[in-house]
C-alpha cells in the first residue's frame, strides 16, 4: 500500500465516503458518523490547519483503502478506519501499527471509538499493550418513523436556524457557558467564526433556541449521511441560565424534524458515560442506548526521542 498526507477537499470527501461505506457494511467495526469527522477537523484551535499533516491516506491507485488521524497534545489519540473489505487483514494491521508508532514518544496513547463487540480491534489493541479504560461513550439512536410533532417552547423562546457568521458571537456565548470553557471568549468566538466559514458548515444545519432578545439559549448541529439515512447531533448544548426549561428537548425535536424532512430515517448521538444529564435529555427525546464505545490506552515507557 502507498500512503500520503491529506491534500485537498477531494481527500476529505473520500474519507467521508469510506465512513459511510463502513457503516453500511455493519461488519463489527464502529465507524464514526460523517459529522464527527467534519466537526473534528473544522472546529478546533488550529487556524493554520496543521491537522492536515496529521492525516494519512492509504491508497491503491485511486482507491482509498483507509485513513488515519493523529490527535496528539491533549488527546494523545489516534483513529484508524480501513475500508470495510479490509477488516481484520494485514492491511488494517499495518495502518494501526503505523498510527501507533507515530505517537510512541507520547507518555501514553489512546484510541476512543472502539465498539464493545468489535472482537478484531479489541484483540489487536490488547495484543499491542492497550488496556480498556473505565470511561466510555454511549451511542444512542432512535427511529424517525414515530417522530413527535414537536415539544412546546416556553413563552418567549423560538427555534431558528443559524444565520452563519453573523451569529458567531451569540452562539459562542451560549457554547462557552454550556461547556464551561476557560478559554477567553474572544478566542472562543474566533474559533466559532472559523468553523462557520469552513467548507463543511451548513448554516441551515445549526439550530438555535433563542429568546425575545435573540440571545442563544440552546444550540446544536445536525449532520446527514445520505447513504445510510442516519442523522447525527454534534454538538448539543444549553446555556446554564436556560437549563431545566425543556429547551434542550425542544431543540432536539426540531433537529429530528429537519433530519426527517431531509430524508433521514434514523438519528443518533453520543454521550459520555458519566454525563447522566445529557443521557437523560436524549432519552427524553426518544433516543435509546444501543452500544458502548470504549477507550483503550497504552503507556509508553521508557520515553525516547524519535529519530
Secondary structure as UniProt FT lines:
FT   STRAND          2..5
FT   HELIX           9..25
FT   HELIX           34..42
FT   TURN            47..48
FT   HELIX           50..54
FT   STRAND          55..60
FT   TURN            61..62
FT   STRAND          63..71
FT   TURN            73..74
FT   STRAND          77..82
FT   HELIX           84..86
FT   TURN            87..88
FT   HELIX           90..102
FT   TURN            103..105
FT   STRAND          108..115
FT   TURN            116..117
FT   HELIX           119..127
FT   TURN            128..129
FT   STRAND          131..143
FT   TURN            145..146
FT   TURN            155..156
FT   STRAND          158..161
FT   HELIX           164..167
FT   HELIX           168..178
FT   TURN            179..180
FT   HELIX           185..196
FT   TURN            199..200
FT   HELIX           203..205
FT   STRAND          206..210
FT   TURN            212..213
FT   STRAND          216..223
FT   TURN            226..229
FT   STRAND          230..238
FT   HELIX           240..242
FT   TURN            243..244
FT   HELIX           247..261
FT   TURN            262..263
FT   STRAND          266..272
FT   TURN            273..274
FT   HELIX           276..284
FT   TURN            285..286
FT   STRAND          288..299
//
